[in-house]
Amino acid sequence: HHYSGCGVCDQCRGGWAQMCVDGSTVYGGGNGHGAHADYMKIPANTLVPLPDDLEFATGAAISCGTGTAFGALRRLNLSGRDTLAGFGQGPVGLSATQLATAMGARVIALDFSDERLELAKSFGADVTINAKANDPVQAIRDLTHGLGAEKTLDCTGSPDARRAAVQSAARWGTAGFVGEGNDVTIDVSPDMIRKQLTIVASWTFSVVGQAECAQFVVDRGIDVEKLFTHRFKLDQADEAYKLFDQQTTGKGVFLM
């Protein structure tokens, strides 16, 4: 669990160190030690046991990406009765597609990249939509008898995708935001109030949630490692980040 806090506030005691009332330390990309090294120094209480059946690379995905998607789907209270429209099929979005399929939901995957949409199909998406070539809201309504999706999830942080996630949700539906950054303008009355819409936000996961995600992956036999479309050595970091900036791949991993 790549956060630490004071350890004594209600948030820390509940396993949500990233929400510590005194501020948190974020490891591997925040204000704590980075992870692009042979070793990193972290507090022992941030460690989460890895099930014996999982490889370390899978554990890395669960620690950031797959776990983030799992936490968001839990916040959405997703079930097999739902259609999920997932906006963005990067590492978090692909993970949401894979996990939602395992939870029994029908998945509509949206992205601008045809390469990522092909990946989404292999991860279990029932339908894929290129949101650049199509009106995503209308496309989702067409696929849901004009009703919209019971659950929608924006993994991009894009204002347009967030707005579409709200507008394409069904009456009494739930829209989730997990992608960070940017502002969005929403017409509150038609898009929220008169649909009785619920909006939830999700910021990664708790220590308990991370362990639950790992066990869910084991119990369902989910092949998380297929998320890694590219593997690199640490001295290839510059090449790796240039590739990821193209936003056409799955997740990358540095192997030591």
Steps between C-alpha positions, in 0.01 A plus 500: 500500500695797370391754762581572861349745747505581870371153585263615775219705337173333401599490133831327568343256744241417236771414247472823301842653565475710183219691673693564821380820669863604553597436136641188339822383341462346154765251391602415145402827337399749767685667784652175630782287361462407134480142377734524200784343694625164621373579850276753670455581867141482627325449836439132575133565575437593137575147382213276385561122480492365145300177453726206415335456160590850377820616335669822606407669171133431572550642847644814343187541285272448799700761691417767241265454207309178552445585865385849406240354263389247762445777754294700250280202407438435868397864542260454208358189668524324164314173452409254228172686444682809376632634174824690562616767256873547554653821364871461427676168443843573635639284782227599749220480244616165364518371855145620560387319185670179609374512858147608407477206260604269783228658717243406236421845360449581134783734399498776241859624455574845356826661389650710220763235421406203281803317641368533852150402391643179355664437836166564671337229286764253613433604861133407468322813376167410342497810279765759413439858385750740348393818680679718244308357205163467677281694740564294815178596677279413204695180433450384859129581487469308173656198671272522804154539340521875547534471878871555562742291703425419864863572589755722325865555589735771375864396522637790295451824690390659171216753537326361191522142628374597844206684350422204275520263797233707675279546194514134394405364842149362538228632728587400858846415368844569644789684334849452639807724466844348548707697246654807664546861387302762306160661553166404351174688443181297539140608448387395846122486457463274192822305544487437875197611701229384262674168447548443875864443408763403755858616445785332683870581502767242571860556604696175470423257786552419866749247636211258544371575150841426351509161670141432388595581141793258511279222635228576243757463222610163638149367563374597153816391319541843340807536277613843616841461336345535154460866600877534451533556127861616540787404730815705548828508684554801721755653261224508234288741703527784248383273218218368718357838590512622141298194400245543777452866407346377174209354704456194279639228728401302805708522815879487503725351764867535585659164576813503712 
